Amino acid sequence: MKKIICITALLALSACNETPKNETLVAIPTINKDESQTPNKSFTQYKQSAKSLVKLIEEKADNNQIEKSAEALVALSQPIIQAFKVKFPQCNEYLSAVSEAASIIPSLPLAEIETGYHADGKLPRITDVKCYHAKDLLVHPATVQAMAVIGIESDEQREKAKHEVVEVIEHFTQVEQAYQG
C-alpha cells in the first residue's frame, strides 16, 4: 500500500512539472529598477519586448498573455520617457501628463484613448514632434492592453492590435534617433 501511495505521489509531482506542448510561454520582461538601468539598456529592452508582443499577437496568444506583455511594454516606456524629458525639457509637461495617465489609459474605451491620447485631446500642446514620438511609446502598448482586456477575438481585431505595435516600433526608431542624435 505504501508503494502505491509513493508511486502515485511521484507521478503527480512529475505531471505538475510538465508544460503542455501547445502552450505558448510568454517572457514578460522584468523592469530593472536599479541605478545601472541606462537609457541604452531601456531602449534595447523596449525594442525586444515590442517585437515579442508582435509575435504573441501573430501567434494568436490568449488575451491575458497579450495584456501582460503590453502592460510590461508600457512599464518599459517609463524610463525612456523620463530620460527623454531630461534631454528635451520642452517635452516635460506633455510627457509628464501621459506618464501620469499610464495606469488609467488601458481602462478607457478605445474611442477615448484615440481622441484623448493618440490625437492628444487630453494632453498639453506641444511644439516639438520629438515629444509626440516619445509619448507614443506608452500610448500604443496601452491601447493594445485595453484591446486585450476587451478581448481580441477576430482576425481584424488581431490585425489592429498588431498594427499598434508595429507603429510603436516606428515611433521608437524616431525616439532612439532623437535621443542619440
C-alpha positions as protocol buffer text, in pm:
chain_id: "A"
residue {
  index: 1
  type: MET
  ca { x: 0 y: 0 z: 0 }
}
residue {
  index: 2
  type: LYS
  ca { x: 282 y: 242 z: 87 }
}
residue {
  index: 3
  type: LYS
  ca { x: 447 y: 169 z: -250 }
}
residue {
  index: 4
  type: ILE
  ca { x: 127 y: 258 z: -437 }
}
residue {
  index: 5
  type: ILE
  ca { x: 93 y: 587 z: -247 }
}
residue {
  index: 6
  type: CYS
  ca { x: 459 y: 675 z: -312 }
}
residue {
  index: 7
  type: ILE
  ca { x: 433 y: 592 z: -682 }
}
residue {
  index: 8
  type: THR
  ca { x: 108 y: 791 z: -714 }
}
residue {
  index: 9
  type: ALA
  ca { x: 263 y: 1091 z: -539 }
}
residue {
  index: 10
  type: LEU
  ca { x: 573 y: 1072 z: -759 }
}
residue {
  index: 11
  type: LEU
  ca { x: 362 y: 1058 z: -1076 }
}
residue {
  index: 12
  type: ALA
  ca { x: 151 y: 1351 z: -960 }
}
residue {
  index: 13
  type: LEU
  ca { x: 458 y: 1561 z: -888 }
}
residue {
  index: 14
  type: SER
  ca { x: 613 y: 1471 z: -1222 }
}
residue {
  index: 15
  type: ALA
  ca { x: 295 y: 1567 z: -1406 }
}
residue {
  index: 16
  type: CYS
  ca { x: 292 y: 1907 z: -1237 }
}
residue {
  index: 17
  type: ASN
  ca { x: 636 y: 1976 z: -1375 }
}
residue {
  index: 18
  type: GLU
  ca { x: 544 y: 1921 z: -1740 }
}
residue {
  index: 19
  type: THR
  ca { x: 449 y: 2203 z: -1977 }
}
residue {
  index: 20
  type: PRO
  ca { x: 174 y: 2124 z: -2229 }
}
residue {
  index: 21
  type: LYS
  ca { x: 317 y: 2108 z: -2581 }
}
residue {
  index: 22
  type: ASN
  ca { x: 69 y: 2357 z: -2729 }
}
residue {
  index: 23
  type: GLU
  ca { x: 105 y: 2620 z: -2458 }
}
residue {
  index: 24
  type: THR
  ca { x: 285 y: 2940 z: -2556 }
}
residue {
  index: 25
  type: LEU
  ca { x: 523 y: 3057 z: -2288 }
}
residue {
  index: 26
  type: VAL
  ca { x: 543 y: 3433 z: -2254 }
}
residue {
  index: 27
  type: ALA
  ca { x: 855 y: 3606 z: -2139 }
}
residue {
  index: 28
  type: ILE
  ca { x: 728 y: 3908 z: -1951 }
}
residue {
  index: 29
  type: PRO
  ca { x: 1019 y: 4148 z: -1926 }
}
residue {
  index: 30
  type: THR
  ca { x: 1127 y: 4246 z: -1580 }
}
residue {
  index: 31
  type: ILE
  ca { x: 1197 y: 4608 z: -1521 }
}
residue {
  index: 32
  type: ASN
  ca { x: 1532 y: 4660 z: -1362 }
}
residue {
  index: 33
  type: LYS
  ca { x: 1486 y: 4948 z: -1117 }
}
residue {
  index: 34
  type: ASP
  ca { x: 1846 y: 4967 z: -1005 }
}
residue {
  index: 35
  type: GLU
  ca { x: 2065 y: 5260 z: -1092 }
}
residue {
  index: 36
  type: SER
  ca { x: 2255 y: 5067 z: -1359 }
}
residue {
  index: 37
  type: GLN
  ca { x: 1949 y: 5090 z: -1585 }
}
residue {
  index: 38
  type: THR
  ca { x: 2084 y: 5320 z: -1854 }
}
residue {
  index: 39
  type: PRO
  ca { x: 1879 y: 5470 z: -2136 }
}
residue {
  index: 40
  type: ASN
  ca { x: 2059 y: 5239 z: -2381 }
}
residue {
  index: 41
  type: LYS
  ca { x: 1953 y: 4932 z: -2180 }
}
residue {
  index: 42
  type: SER
  ca { x: 1598 y: 5067 z: -2169 }
}
residue {
  index: 43
  type: PHE
  ca { x: 1598 y: 5118 z: -2546 }
}
residue {
  index: 44
  type: THR
  ca { x: 1723 y: 4762 z: -2604 }
}
residue {
  index: 45
  type: GLN
  ca { x: 1467 y: 4611 z: -2366 }
}
residue {
  index: 46
  type: TYR
  ca { x: 1184 y: 4812 z: -2517 }
}
residue {
  index: 47
  type: LYS
  ca { x: 1260 y: 4714 z: -2876 }
}
residue {
  index: 48
  type: GLN
  ca { x: 1296 y: 4344 z: -2790 }
}
residue {
  index: 49
  type: SER
  ca { x: 973 y: 4347 z: -2591 }
}
residue {
  index: 50
  type: ALA
  ca { x: 781 y: 4522 z: -2869 }
}
residue {
  index: 51
  type: LYS
  ca { x: 897 y: 4259 z: -3118 }
}
residue {
  index: 52
  type: SER
  ca { x: 793 y: 3985 z: -2873 }
}
residue {
  index: 53
  type: LEU
  ca { x: 448 y: 4141 z: -2842 }
}
residue {
  index: 54
  type: VAL
  ca { x: 408 y: 4141 z: -3222 }
}
residue {
  index: 55
  type: LYS
  ca { x: 497 y: 3771 z: -3220 }
}
residue {
  index: 56
  type: LEU
  ca { x: 243 y: 3696 z: -2946 }
}
residue {
  index: 57
  type: ILE
  ca { x: -29 y: 3869 z: -3145 }
}
residue {
  index: 58
  type: GLU
  ca { x: 68 y: 3688 z: -3467 }
}
residue {
  index: 59
  type: GLU
  ca { x: 70 y: 3352 z: -3287 }
}
residue {
  index: 60
  type: LYS
  ca { x: -281 y: 3419 z: -3154 }
}
residue {
  index: 61
  type: ALA
  ca { x: -176 y: 3407 z: -2791 }
}
residue {
  index: 62
  type: ASP
  ca { x: -458 y: 3442 z: -2543 }
}
residue {
  index: 63
  type: ASN
  ca { x: -574 y: 3786 z: -2434 }
}
residue {
  index: 64
  type: ASN
  ca { x: -422 y: 3753 z: -2087 }
}
residue {
  index: 65
  type: GLN
  ca { x: -74 y: 3695 z: -2231 }
}
residue {
  index: 66
  type: ILE
  ca { x: -113 y: 3987 z: -2472 }
}
residue {
  index: 67
  type: GLU
  ca { x: -242 y: 4212 z: -2193 }
}
residue {
  index: 68
  type: LYS
  ca { x: 51 y: 4128 z: -1962 }
}
residue {
  index: 69
  type: SER
  ca { x: 308 y: 4176 z: -2238 }
}
residue {
  index: 70
  type: ALA
  ca { x: 153 y: 4511 z: -2339 }
}
residue {
  index: 71
  type: GLU
  ca { x: 143 y: 4617 z: -1974 }
}
residue {
  index: 72
  type: ALA
  ca { x: 513 y: 4535 z: -1941 }
}
residue {
  index: 73
  type: LEU
  ca { x: 585 y: 4741 z: -2254 }
}
residue {
  index: 74
  type: VAL
  ca { x: 401 y: 5037 z: -2100 }
}
residue {
  index: 75
  type: ALA
  ca { x: 621 y: 5000 z: -1791 }
}
residue {
  index: 76
  type: LEU
  ca { x: 934 y: 4981 z: -2007 }
}
residue {
  index: 77
  type: SER
  ca { x: 836 y: 5307 z: -2176 }
}
residue {
  index: 78
  type: GLN
  ca { x: 854 y: 5499 z: -1848 }
}
residue {
  index: 79
  type: PRO
  ca { x: 1235 y: 5512 z: -1802 }
}
residue {
  index: 80
  type: ILE
  ca { x: 1274 y: 5611 z: -2168 }
}
residue {
  index: 81
  type: ILE
  ca { x: 1018 y: 5888 z: -2125 }
}
residue {
  index: 82
  type: GLN
  ca { x: 1192 y: 6007 z: -1807 }
}
residue {
  index: 83
  type: ALA
  ca { x: 1531 y: 6018 z: -1983 }
}
residue {
  index: 84
  type: PHE
  ca { x: 1370 y: 6193 z: -2279 }
}
residue {
  index: 85
  type: LYS
  ca { x: 1225 y: 6464 z: -2052 }
}
residue {
  index: 86
  type: VAL
  ca { x: 1572 y: 6534 z: -1914 }
}
residue {
  index: 87
  type: LYS
  ca { x: 1730 y: 6559 z: -2258 }
}
residue {
  index: 88
  type: PHE
  ca { x: 1438 y: 6753 z: -2410 }
}
residue {
  index: 89
  type: PRO
  ca { x: 1292 y: 6978 z: -2137 }
}
residue {
  index: 90
  type: GLN
  ca { x: 1041 y: 7122 z: -2386 }
}
residue {
  index: 91
  type: CYS
  ca { x: 865 y: 6781 z: -2364 }
}
residue {
  index: 92
  type: ASN
  ca { x: 840 y: 6778 z: -1985 }
}
residue {
  index: 93
  type: GLU
  ca { x: 479 y: 6891 z: -1935 }
}
residue {
  index: 94
  type: TYR
  ca { x: 347 y: 6682 z: -2224 }
}
residue {
  index: 95
  type: LEU
  ca { x: 532 y: 6362 z: -2134 }
}
residue {
  index: 96
  type: SER
  ca { x: 459 y: 6405 z: -1762 }
}
residue {
  index: 97
  type: ALA
  ca { x: 86 y: 6419 z: -1843 }
}
residue {
  index: 98
  type: VAL
  ca { x: 95 y: 6098 z: -2044 }
}
residue {
  index: 99
  type: SER
  ca { x: 312 y: 5922 z: -1783 }
}
residue {
  index: 100
  type: GLU
  ca { x: 64 y: 6012 z: -1512 }
}
residue {
  index: 101
  type: ALA
  ca { x: -219 y: 5867 z: -1723 }
}
residue {
  index: 102
  type: ALA
  ca { x: -40 y: 5536 z: -1787 }
}
residue {
  index: 103
  type: SER
  ca { x: -241 y: 5345 z: -1529 }
}
residue {
  index: 104
  type: ILE
  ca { x: -581 y: 5468 z: -1648 }
}
residue {
  index: 105
  type: ILE
  ca { x: -539 y: 5457 z: -2026 }
}
residue {
  index: 106
  type: PRO
  ca { x: -587 y: 5077 z: -2054 }
}
residue {
  index: 107
  type: SER
  ca { x: -919 y: 5102 z: -1869 }
}
residue {
  index: 108
  type: LEU
  ca { x: -1065 y: 5362 z: -2105 }
}
residue {
  index: 109
  type: PRO
  ca { x: -1288 y: 5292 z: -2405 }
}
residue {
  index: 110
  type: LEU
  ca { x: -1084 y: 5264 z: -2725 }
}
residue {
  index: 111
  type: ALA
  ca { x: -1251 y: 5574 z: -2876 }
}
residue {
  index: 112
  type: GLU
  ca { x: -1147 y: 5780 z: -2574 }
}
residue {
  index: 113
  type: ILE
  ca { x: -790 y: 5652 z: -2595 }
}
residue {
  index: 114
  type: GLU
  ca { x: -786 y: 5754 z: -2961 }
}
residue {
  index: 115
  type: THR
  ca { x: -916 y: 6107 z: -2910 }
}
residue {
  index: 116
  type: GLY
  ca { x: -758 y: 6173 z: -2572 }
}
residue {
  index: 117
  type: TYR
  ca { x: -412 y: 6026 z: -2614 }
}
residue {
  index: 118
  type: HIS
  ca { x: -339 y: 5928 z: -2975 }
}
residue {
  index: 119
  type: ALA
  ca { x: -483 y: 6259 z: -3101 }
}
residue {
  index: 120
  type: ASP
  ca { x: -364 y: 6447 z: -2789 }
}
residue {
  index: 121
  type: GLY
  ca { x: -707 y: 6578 z: -2681 }
}
residue {
  index: 122
  type: LYS
  ca { x: -626 y: 6528 z: -2311 }
}
residue {
  index: 123
  type: LEU
  ca { x: -263 y: 6636 z: -2332 }
}
residue {
  index: 124
  type: PRO
  ca { x: -94 y: 6977 z: -2327 }
}
residue {
  index: 125
  type: ARG
  ca { x: 3 y: 7131 z: -2660 }
}
residue {
  index: 126
  type: ILE
  ca { x: 350 y: 7061 z: -2795 }
}
residue {
  index: 127
  type: THR
  ca { x: 571 y: 7233 z: -3048 }
}
residue {
  index: 128
  type: ASP
  ca { x: 834 y: 6961 z: -3092 }
}
residue {
  index: 129
  type: VAL
  ca { x: 744 y: 6642 z: -3279 }
}
residue {
  index: 130
  type: LYS
  ca { x: 1007 y: 6450 z: -3081 }
}
residue {
  index: 131
  type: CYS
  ca { x: 774 y: 6475 z: -2781 }
}
residue {
  index: 132
  type: TYR
  ca { x: 491 y: 6316 z: -2981 }
}
residue {
  index: 133
  type: HIS
  ca { x: 702 y: 6015 z: -3079 }
}
residue {
  index: 134
  type: ALA
  ca { x: 811 y: 5958 z: -2718 }
}
residue {
  index: 135
  type: LYS
  ca { x: 451 y: 5977 z: -2596 }
}
residue {
  index: 136
  type: ASP
  ca { x: 352 y: 5702 z: -2837 }
}
residue {
  index: 137
  type: LEU
  ca { x: 595 y: 5457 z: -2672 }
}
residue {
  index: 138
  type: LEU
  ca { x: 341 y: 5447 z: -2390 }
}
residue {
  index: 139
  type: VAL
  ca { x: 10 y: 5510 z: -2569 }
}
residue {
  index: 140
  type: HIS
  ca { x: 32 y: 5236 z: -2834 }
}
residue {
  index: 141
  type: PRO
  ca { x: 104 y: 4946 z: -2597 }
}
residue {
  index: 142
  type: ALA
  ca { x: -158 y: 5084 z: -2353 }
}
residue {
  index: 143
  type: THR
  ca { x: -404 y: 5068 z: -2642 }
}
residue {
  index: 144
  type: VAL
  ca { x: -313 y: 4704 z: -2707 }
}
residue {
  index: 145
  type: GLN
  ca { x: -353 y: 4637 z: -2336 }
}
residue {
  index: 146
  type: ALA
  ca { x: -704 y: 4788 z: -2348 }
}
residue {
  index: 147
  type: MET
  ca { x: -786 y: 4584 z: -2660 }
}
residue {
  index: 148
  type: ALA
  ca { x: -676 y: 4263 z: -2484 }
}
residue {
  index: 149
  type: VAL
  ca { x: -890 y: 4346 z: -2179 }
}
residue {
  index: 150
  type: ILE
  ca { x: -1192 y: 4390 z: -2408 }
}
residue {
  index: 151
  type: GLY
  ca { x: -1092 y: 4078 z: -2600 }
}
residue {
  index: 152
  type: ILE
  ca { x: -904 y: 4036 z: -2925 }
}
residue {
  index: 153
  type: GLU
  ca { x: -1114 y: 3772 z: -3096 }
}
residue {
  index: 154
  type: SER
  ca { x: -1136 y: 3833 z: -3471 }
}
residue {
  index: 155
  type: ASP
  ca { x: -860 y: 3845 z: -3730 }
}
residue {
  index: 156
  type: GLU
  ca { x: -947 y: 4212 z: -3786 }
}
residue {
  index: 157
  type: GLN
  ca { x: -901 y: 4292 z: -3416 }
}
residue {
  index: 158
  type: ARG
  ca { x: -574 y: 4099 z: -3415 }
}
residue {
  index: 159
  type: GLU
  ca { x: -451 y: 4300 z: -3716 }
}
residue {
  index: 160
  type: LYS
  ca { x: -543 y: 4627 z: -3543 }
}
residue {
  index: 161
  type: ALA
  ca { x: -353 y: 4521 z: -3229 }
}
residue {
  index: 162
  type: LYS
  ca { x: -52 y: 4417 z: -3436 }
}
residue {
  index: 163
  type: HIS
  ca { x: -65 y: 4748 z: -3624 }
}
residue {
  index: 164
  type: GLU
  ca { x: -48 y: 4938 z: -3292 }
}
residue {
  index: 165
  type: VAL
  ca { x: 275 y: 4762 z: -3202 }
}
residue {
  index: 166
  type: VAL
  ca { x: 429 y: 4785 z: -3550 }
}
residue {
  index: 167
  type: GLU
  ca { x: 352 y: 5156 z: -3543 }
}
residue {
  index: 168
  type: VAL
  ca { x: 513 y: 5198 z: -3200 }
}
residue {
  index: 169
  type: ILE
  ca { x: 829 y: 5034 z: -3332 }
}
residue {
  index: 170
  type: GLU
  ca { x: 837 y: 5307 z: -3599 }
}
residue {
  index: 171
  type: HIS
  ca { x: 794 y: 5575 z: -3330 }
}
residue {
  index: 172
  type: PHE
  ca { x: 1063 y: 5400 z: -3126 }
}
residue {
  index: 173
  type: THR
  ca { x: 1310 y: 5442 z: -3413 }
}
residue {
  index: 174
  type: GLN
  ca { x: 1238 y: 5817 z: -3415 }
}
residue {
  index: 175
  type: VAL
  ca { x: 1280 y: 5842 z: -3038 }
}
residue {
  index: 176
  type: GLU
  ca { x: 1604 y: 5647 z: -3040 }
}
residue {
  index: 177
  type: GLN
  ca { x: 1749 y: 5864 z: -3319 }
}
residue {
  index: 178
  type: ALA
  ca { x: 1645 y: 6186 z: -3144 }
}
residue {
  index: 179
  type: TYR
  ca { x: 1786 y: 6074 z: -2812 }
}
residue {
  index: 180
  type: GLN
  ca { x: 2119 y: 5955 z: -2951 }
}
residue {
  index: 181
  type: GLY
  ca { x: 2150 y: 6231 z: -3213 }
}
